[in-house]
Amino acid sequence: GIEPRIPLISDRSDSEEQRLINTIICNTGLRLNPVEEADVVQRLMAYHYKPKEIAKKLGFDIRYVNNLVLLASAPKKLKDMVAD
């Protein structure tokens, strides 16, 4: 009954933006919920990425990214409801 654990090794040459992008496109575990995805999009926008660039990098539809931008600015109560 031993469960193997694979260590996460971070490549220090990756930028913070690339690590954020990788959390979505390289995620082999549980998929992020929309609130978590909205947080990633909001953080990428803080690095001056435009929604169109984010959509292309993440493989999302531009409308989905725009909805995530709206969700990121939504009240906490609404975010909690979406996460549940």
HELIX and SHEET records of a PDB file:
HELIX    1   1 GLU A   16  ILE A   25  1                                  10    
HELIX    2   2 PRO A   34  ALA A   46  1                                  13    
HELIX    3   3 PRO A   51  LEU A   58  1                                   8    
HELIX    4   4 ILE A   62  ALA A   72  1                                  11    
HELIX    5   5 LYS A   76  ALA A   83  1                                   8    
END                                                                             
